[in-house]
């Protein structure tokens, strides 16, 4: 009888311990934050610590950020921060002969200095692939199936075009390198740099948005290189230029679609095919005809609906003040366009 009295509290204690362990494990790598007008540096440090990722920011570290999230992936928390600071983020793999070179280029990035002695590879193009919820896509899991070999630069270009991830290395570093085994870019990119005899850092880069297109298909902005010069640099969103070869573009889109929930994949393929077919149809037209065709295309109900969906998903991540300011800018542009058309 005394043993039974001791057994019950012991079992209850074990259950509490197991529940606590499961609760901790299930939230491992997720981000919970509730801050108001906190310094950007503090917010990014918390996301980095909770999410287990490295973030390098070129923004003013004292920028105030208001953020309330509970158990979200680190890329989603970072995406909300980017929206609220009018900035852009990008997953990058930086490789160099040694860690010191990588540390130096990241210091330059944080200071806002250009790394002209580095070359970056970043396939651009429309942000065609994103969950219907508007959540940020974590490209660390995107799969790369290498087809080239022997040259580090060409392999970096291939990896970027087939995955959408940014890769960069010193311009003067051109070693021979064997292609890594097919797999997630988070494994394949570091392996490629090791095959070249160097070091690698996985880092999420955050910088001020160089330009803005509130009404583009998927939103976002475009600009110059993140680190060094780039052949086809782009960001989440932006234009159709810098897409790379049609074959590699199709492979990149399919690799990213594989990260979506099963029920969303066919719609994503349809969205991409619609955009691809349109841009191929107007690619060789004169500029004035291409603009007219584009206006007609984006006014189609199914295209306008998709654009509205993406706009709303981005607006949901804005502060109320940002939404008001964006609506005001939209009305001002419309008024200016109307006035220009009447004159």
Backbone torsions as a table, in degrees:
resi	resn	phi	psi	omega
1	UNK	NA	-47.2	176.6
2	UNK	-58.9	-34.8	179.9
3	UNK	-65.1	-37.4	179.1
4	UNK	-65.1	-36.5	179.1
5	UNK	-65.3	-33.7	178.8
6	UNK	-79.0	-30.1	-175.9
7	UNK	-68.0	-40.5	-177.3
8	UNK	-63.6	-49.3	176.3
9	UNK	-61.0	-35.1	179.1
10	UNK	-64.6	-42.2	178.7
11	UNK	-65.5	-40.9	178.4
12	UNK	-63.7	-40.5	178.0
13	UNK	-63.3	-39.9	178.6
14	UNK	-64.8	-41.0	179.0
15	UNK	-63.5	-41.4	178.1
16	UNK	-63.1	-41.3	179.8
17	UNK	-64.6	-43.1	179.8
18	UNK	-66.1	-39.5	178.7
19	UNK	-63.1	-43.2	179.0
20	UNK	-63.7	-40.6	179.3
21	UNK	-65.4	-42.2	178.7
22	UNK	-64.7	-42.6	179.8
23	UNK	-60.4	-41.6	179.4
24	UNK	-67.5	-44.5	-177.7
25	UNK	-66.3	-41.9	-177.1
26	UNK	-66.1	-23.6	178.8
27	UNK	-99.8	5.3	-177.9
28	UNK	-64.3	127.1	179.3
29	UNK	86.2	-2.8	177.1
30	UNK	-96.7	160.7	-173.0
31	UNK	-115.8	131.4	173.0
32	UNK	-125.8	123.6	-177.9
33	UNK	-146.1	142.6	174.5
34	UNK	-144.0	90.5	-176.8
35	UNK	-131.6	154.2	178.2
36	UNK	-130.9	121.1	-179.9
37	UNK	52.2	41.4	177.0
38	UNK	-84.4	150.1	177.4
39	UNK	-59.4	138.9	-179.7
40	UNK	-53.8	-40.4	-178.4
41	UNK	-59.5	-39.2	179.4
42	UNK	-68.5	-41.5	-179.9
43	UNK	-64.9	-46.3	-179.6
44	UNK	-65.2	-37.1	178.7
45	UNK	-63.4	-38.7	179.6
46	UNK	-69.3	-42.3	177.1
47	UNK	-61.7	-43.6	179.9
48	UNK	-61.2	-45.3	-177.3
49	UNK	-68.1	-47.9	-177.6
50	UNK	-71.1	-38.7	-175.7
51	UNK	-87.5	-10.3	179.7
52	UNK	68.2	35.6	179.1
53	UNK	-125.8	159.3	174.5
54	UNK	-100.2	132.1	179.7
55	UNK	-123.0	130.1	174.2
56	UNK	-116.0	124.4	-175.9
57	UNK	-116.9	136.9	173.9
58	UNK	-99.8	9.8	-178.8
59	UNK	-89.4	166.4	174.7
60	UNK	-63.5	118.5	-176.0
61	UNK	-64.8	-15.9	-179.5
62	UNK	-90.7	-1.0	179.6
63	UNK	-54.2	126.2	-178.7
64	UNK	-73.8	136.9	-179.1
65	UNK	-131.8	132.0	172.9
66	UNK	-109.3	126.8	-173.5
67	UNK	-152.0	130.7	175.5
68	UNK	-134.9	104.8	179.5
69	UNK	-135.3	152.9	179.8
70	UNK	-133.4	115.2	175.0
71	UNK	52.7	56.2	176.5
72	UNK	-110.6	155.3	175.5
73	UNK	-59.9	149.4	-177.9
74	UNK	-59.6	-33.9	179.6
75	UNK	-67.8	-30.0	177.4
76	UNK	-71.4	-42.6	176.6
77	UNK	-61.8	-41.3	178.8
78	UNK	-65.7	-37.9	179.8
79	UNK	-64.2	-41.0	177.9
80	UNK	-64.3	-42.0	176.7
81	UNK	-59.6	-42.6	-180.0
82	UNK	-62.1	-43.1	178.6
83	UNK	-61.7	-41.8	-174.2
84	UNK	-80.6	-11.4	175.7
85	UNK	-113.0	10.3	179.9
86	UNK	52.4	50.4	-177.7
87	UNK	-129.6	179.6	179.9
88	UNK	-127.8	147.5	176.4
89	UNK	-125.9	157.8	-176.7
90	UNK	-152.4	134.0	172.0
91	UNK	-76.0	130.1	-177.2
92	UNK	-135.6	149.5	171.1
93	UNK	-120.9	114.9	-177.7
94	UNK	-104.6	128.2	-179.9
95	UNK	-125.6	147.7	-178.8
96	UNK	-160.7	168.9	178.8
97	UNK	-58.9	-27.0	-179.8
98	UNK	-152.4	166.4	-178.4
99	UNK	-63.8	-31.8	-177.4
100	UNK	-61.2	-38.7	179.4
101	UNK	-64.6	-39.4	179.4
102	UNK	-68.0	-42.8	178.5
103	UNK	-59.8	-39.9	-178.9
104	UNK	-67.5	-42.6	-177.9
105	UNK	-69.8	-33.3	176.2
106	UNK	-68.6	-35.1	175.8
107	UNK	-63.7	-40.8	176.3
108	UNK	-62.7	-42.1	-180.0
109	UNK	-61.7	-45.3	180.0
110	UNK	-64.1	-30.0	-179.7
111	UNK	-86.5	-3.9	179.6
112	UNK	81.4	14.9	-179.7
113	UNK	-93.5	144.1	178.9
114	UNK	-77.9	137.7	175.5
115	UNK	-98.6	82.9	-174.4
116	UNK	-71.5	-15.0	-180.0
117	UNK	-95.1	15.5	175.1
118	UNK	-119.1	152.8	174.8
119	UNK	-119.9	129.1	178.8
120	UNK	-111.1	151.2	178.2
121	UNK	-123.6	114.7	-177.5
122	UNK	-146.4	102.7	-178.8
123	UNK	-65.3	133.0	-178.6
124	UNK	-98.2	-153.6	178.3
125	UNK	109.4	173.6	-178.5
126	UNK	-62.0	147.9	173.7
127	UNK	-78.1	70.3	-172.4
128	UNK	-72.1	-24.5	-173.0
129	UNK	-113.8	114.1	172.1
130	UNK	-156.6	148.9	178.6
131	UNK	-58.6	149.7	180.0
132	UNK	-61.3	-23.8	178.0
133	UNK	-70.9	-14.4	-176.4
134	UNK	86.0	3.0	179.2
135	UNK	-66.0	153.0	179.5
136	UNK	-72.4	143.2	179.8
137	UNK	-90.2	127.2	179.8
138	UNK	-90.3	102.7	-174.4
139	UNK	-79.1	0.0	176.8
140	UNK	-60.5	-26.2	-177.6
141	UNK	-92.8	-3.8	-177.5
142	UNK	-66.3	139.7	-173.2
143	UNK	-90.9	135.6	175.8
144	UNK	-116.2	125.7	175.3
145	UNK	-110.5	93.8	-176.2
146	UNK	-63.1	144.0	175.5
147	UNK	-123.6	-16.0	179.6
148	UNK	-94.6	-179.5	178.1
149	UNK	-166.8	160.9	168.6
150	UNK	89.4	-27.6	-175.0
151	UNK	-128.8	120.9	-176.0
152	UNK	-60.3	-46.7	-176.3
153	UNK	-60.0	-45.0	-178.9
154	UNK	-67.6	-33.8	177.7
155	UNK	-69.5	-37.0	176.9
156	UNK	-64.9	-42.1	178.2
157	UNK	-62.6	-43.5	178.9
158	UNK	-62.4	-45.6	-178.9
159	UNK	-59.7	-42.1	-179.9
160	UNK	-65.8	-47.0	-177.7
161	UNK	-66.3	-29.2	-178.2
162	UNK	-90.1	-11.2	-177.7
163	UNK	-125.0	-28.2	-175.0
164	UNK	88.9	3.1	179.7
165	UNK	-86.8	147.8	176.3
166	UNK	-85.0	131.5	174.9
167	UNK	-128.8	141.1	-176.7
168	UNK	-145.5	152.3	179.7
169	UNK	-155.6	159.7	176.9
170	UNK	-58.1	137.2	-175.6
171	UNK	-60.1	-35.1	-177.6
172	UNK	-84.5	-0.9	-178.6
173	UNK	-96.0	105.6	-175.3
174	UNK	-132.2	62.1	-178.8
175	UNK	-80.3	161.8	169.6
176	UNK	-71.9	148.7	-178.7
177	UNK	-153.9	133.9	173.7
178	UNK	-79.4	143.9	177.5
179	UNK	-66.1	143.0	177.7
180	UNK	-75.4	171.3	175.1
181	UNK	-69.3	148.7	176.3
182	UNK	-58.7	143.0	179.7
183	UNK	165.3	-175.3	178.0
184	UNK	-57.4	143.6	-178.1
185	UNK	-61.0	-27.9	178.9
186	UNK	-63.5	-24.0	175.7
187	UNK	-98.0	-39.8	-172.7
188	UNK	-71.7	-40.6	-177.8
189	UNK	-64.1	-50.1	177.1
190	UNK	-60.0	-36.0	178.8
191	UNK	-65.2	-38.2	178.4
192	UNK	-61.9	-46.2	-179.7
193	UNK	-67.0	-34.1	175.0
194	UNK	-66.3	-39.0	177.3
195	UNK	-61.7	-28.2	178.9
196	UNK	-85.4	-0.5	178.7
197	UNK	84.5	19.6	-176.8
198	UNK	-121.2	-167.8	-180.0
199	UNK	-113.2	165.6	-176.8
200	UNK	-144.7	145.5	173.5
201	UNK	-130.1	131.5	170.9
202	UNK	-92.0	125.0	-175.4
203	UNK	-148.6	143.4	174.3
204	UNK	-96.8	120.1	-177.2
205	UNK	-96.5	133.0	178.4
206	UNK	-123.2	126.1	-179.1
207	UNK	-144.4	163.6	177.7
208	UNK	-62.5	141.6	179.0
209	UNK	-73.5	121.0	-176.4
210	UNK	-71.8	-26.2	177.6
211	UNK	-153.2	169.6	-173.9
212	UNK	-139.8	143.2	176.8
213	UNK	-139.3	87.1	-175.4
214	UNK	-64.3	-22.4	-172.6
215	UNK	-108.3	10.4	-179.1
216	UNK	-74.9	163.9	178.7
217	UNK	-69.3	97.9	-178.9
218	UNK	99.8	-5.2	177.8
219	UNK	72.0	-159.4	177.4
220	UNK	90.3	-172.1	-178.0
221	UNK	-150.1	170.0	178.7
222	UNK	-126.9	161.1	177.8
223	UNK	-172.5	-168.0	-179.5
224	UNK	-77.2	-169.8	-174.9
225	UNK	-66.8	151.7	176.9
226	UNK	-79.6	-49.6	176.9
227	UNK	-138.3	115.9	-180.0
228	UNK	76.8	-166.8	178.1
229	UNK	-90.7	156.5	-177.0
230	UNK	-137.0	148.7	173.1
231	UNK	-104.7	91.8	-179.3
232	UNK	93.1	44.0	-179.8
233	UNK	-74.9	143.3	178.0
234	UNK	-158.3	-179.8	-179.1
235	UNK	-136.5	-176.4	172.1
236	UNK	-62.8	123.8	-173.0
237	UNK	89.9	-156.4	176.1
238	UNK	89.6	-160.6	-172.6
239	UNK	-100.6	-171.7	-175.1
240	UNK	-90.8	-8.7	-179.1
241	UNK	-73.4	157.7	177.8
242	UNK	74.8	18.3	-176.0
243	UNK	-74.4	-21.2	-176.0
244	UNK	87.9	-170.2	-179.1
245	UNK	-66.7	150.6	179.3
246	UNK	-57.0	-36.5	-178.8
247	UNK	-67.1	-44.5	-179.3
248	UNK	-71.6	-33.8	176.6
249	UNK	-62.2	-45.7	179.6
250	UNK	-61.9	-38.9	179.5
251	UNK	-67.4	-39.0	178.7
252	UNK	-63.8	-46.5	-179.4
253	UNK	-61.5	-43.6	-179.2
254	UNK	-65.9	-37.7	178.6
255	UNK	-65.0	-36.7	178.4
256	UNK	-75.6	-36.3	177.1
257	UNK	-60.4	-33.7	179.5
258	UNK	-61.9	-17.9	178.7
259	UNK	-84.4	-12.7	-178.9
260	UNK	-79.2	160.3	171.5
261	UNK	-57.6	146.7	-176.0
262	UNK	-52.8	-40.3	-176.2
263	UNK	-69.6	-10.5	-178.0
264	UNK	-105.4	-6.7	-170.0
265	UNK	-70.3	-40.7	-178.7
266	UNK	-65.9	-38.9	177.8
267	UNK	-63.7	-39.9	178.7
268	UNK	-63.5	-39.4	177.0
269	UNK	-63.7	-39.2	178.6
270	UNK	-65.2	-40.5	177.7
271	UNK	-60.9	-45.3	-178.9
272	UNK	-64.5	-45.0	-178.9
273	UNK	-61.1	-40.6	-179.9
274	UNK	-61.5	-47.1	-179.4
275	UNK	-67.8	-42.6	-179.7
276	UNK	-60.4	-47.7	-178.1
277	UNK	-62.4	-38.9	-179.8
278	UNK	-65.0	-51.1	-175.9
279	UNK	-66.3	-31.1	175.2
280	UNK	-67.6	-32.5	-177.5
281	UNK	-73.5	-24.3	-177.1
282	UNK	-111.7	1.6	-173.4
283	UNK	-55.7	-39.3	-174.6
284	UNK	-100.0	8.8	179.8
285	UNK	-80.2	155.1	172.5
286	UNK	-59.8	157.7	-174.0
287	UNK	-56.6	-44.8	-177.0
288	UNK	-64.9	-39.4	178.6
289	UNK	-69.4	-37.0	179.4
290	UNK	-64.7	-41.0	178.6
291	UNK	-63.9	-42.4	179.9
292	UNK	-63.6	-43.8	178.5
293	UNK	-64.1	-38.0	179.9
294	UNK	-65.1	-43.1	178.9
295	UNK	-61.3	-42.7	178.2
296	UNK	-63.2	-42.0	-178.4
297	UNK	-64.8	-47.9	-176.2
298	UNK	-72.0	-12.2	175.2
299	UNK	-89.2	-6.3	176.7
300	UNK	-63.6	138.9	-174.6
301	UNK	-53.9	-43.9	-176.7
302	UNK	-69.7	-33.0	178.2
303	UNK	-74.6	-44.8	178.4
304	UNK	-60.1	-37.7	178.9
305	UNK	-63.5	-43.5	179.4
306	UNK	-64.9	-40.4	177.9
307	UNK	-62.5	-41.4	178.8
308	UNK	-64.1	-38.9	178.4
309	UNK	-60.0	-44.9	-178.2
310	UNK	-70.8	-37.9	176.9
311	UNK	-61.5	-44.3	-178.3
312	UNK	-65.5	-36.7	179.0
313	UNK	-66.1	-33.7	176.9
314	UNK	-75.4	-39.8	179.9
315	UNK	-63.2	-30.8	179.7
316	UNK	-63.9	-20.0	-179.8
317	UNK	-94.7	-1.9	179.7
318	UNK	-86.2	162.7	169.8
319	UNK	-79.4	159.0	176.6
320	UNK	-54.4	-39.1	179.7
321	UNK	-62.9	-41.4	179.2
322	UNK	-63.8	-39.7	-179.7
323	UNK	-64.1	-40.2	177.8
324	UNK	-64.5	-46.1	-179.1
325	UNK	-63.3	-38.0	179.6
326	UNK	-66.9	-40.6	178.3
327	UNK	-63.2	-38.2	178.6
328	UNK	-65.2	-43.1	178.3
329	UNK	-62.5	-39.0	179.9
330	UNK	-62.5	-45.7	-179.7
331	UNK	-65.3	-37.7	179.0
332	UNK	-65.4	-41.1	178.2
333	UNK	-64.5	-42.8	-179.9
334	UNK	-62.2	-42.0	179.4
335	UNK	-64.3	-40.4	179.6
336	UNK	-65.6	-40.7	178.7
337	UNK	-64.5	-41.2	-178.9
338	UNK	-65.6	-41.7	179.7
339	UNK	-65.3	-40.0	179.2
340	UNK	-65.2	-36.6	179.7
341	UNK	-70.2	-28.4	-179.0
342	UNK	-81.2	-24.4	-176.4
343	UNK	-82.2	NA	NA
